[in-house]
Amino acid sequence: MIHMAMIMVILSLKQWPQLLRETFNKDYNCYRLGGDEFVIIGKETDQERLKDLLRTMTNSLAEMRAEGIPLPTVSYGYSIFQEEAKSDFRKTFKEADEQMYHFKKIHKVDAAEKKAESF
């Protein structure tokens, strides 16, 4: 029986390898899709645990920003593949990708609003 989670991440920083290693342990495999996109695949299928890992990653980024390291926003999405549910791996990948781009759009709107407020 195959169970796995796929996490899609857009990162644009030199510190990403260390950040990913610290957040996602040896039970996860991280792959660069191209440009600033990465996919993280692991056997964890507990949604709350995945959310905790993603919170850990975003909290680490917030700490780096607080230390004065200029960082872009990070967008991510995740999806859980479960073989017995007759899931389609491509569908799982697409769900994570769509969630990530939805999150990215939210970041763009937030950034535009903050920019408008500063005028």
N, C-alpha and C positions, 0 to 999 in steps of 0.2 A: 504494500500500500504506500503510495507516495503522498506526502503532505509537505508543502513548502510555502514560504511566503516570498513575495517579490516586492522589493522596495526600489522605487525609481527616485533618483536624487539628481538635482542640478546643483553643482558646486563650481565655483569659480575662484578657487584660492589655492595657493601653493601648499597650505597645511592640510589639505584634504586627506592624504594617505594616513597621516598620524591620527587625525580626527576619526576616520572610519575604523582604523585598527582599535582605537580606544573605545569606541562606541559598540562596534559589532565584533564580537569575539571570534575565536577560531571556528565556531559553528556556522559562520557565514562566509560566503565567497563574494567578493566585490569585483565587478568588471566595469571597465570604461566602455561606454557605447560609442563615444565620439564627442569631440568638443568638451563641453562641461557636463555631460550626462553620464551617470553611472547607474548600474543596477546591482543590487545586493540581494543575493539569494540565500535562504537559510531554511532550516527545518522547523523553525518556530512558527506555529499557527495560532497562537493565542493572541487575539487582537489587542488586548490590554497590554500585554508584554511588548508587542510591536510598537504601540503608542508610547510606552515608557522609553524604549530605545530611541525613538525619534525625538522625544522630549529631551532626553539626555544629549543628543546631538545638537539640538537647537539651543539648549542651555549652555553647552560648551562654546558655541559660536557667540552667544551673548557675552560670556565671560571674556572671550578674546576681543570683542568689540570694546568692552569696558576697560581693557588693558591698552586701548588705543590702536588696535589693529583694524585698519579699515577693511570691512568685509561686505560683500554684496548679500542680498537676501538669499535664502535657500528655499527651494520649492521641492516638495516630495509627494509621493503617492505610494500606496501599497495595495496589494491584492493577495488573497490567499487561494492557493491551488489545492484542491482536494480530489484525489483520483476517484474515490468511491462516489463522488457526486457527479461523475462523468464530466468534470471540468475540462475545458479546452485551454491548453497552455497559452495559445495565442490570445484567447479572451482574457486570461489572467494578466498577461503582459499589457494588453490594451487598456484594461481597467486601471492598472497602476499608472500607466502613461497619461491617461485622461485625467485622473485625479491630480497628478503632478502639474499638468498644464492648467487645470482649474485653479490650483493653489497659486501658480505663477501669475495668473490674471489678477487674482486678489491682491497680490503683492504690488502689481503695477498700479492698480486703482488706489491702494493705500499710499504709495509713493507719490502719485499725482496729487492726491488730496493734501498730503503734508507739504508738498511744494507750493500748492495754491495758498495754503494757510500762512506760509512764511512771507507772502507778499503783503 
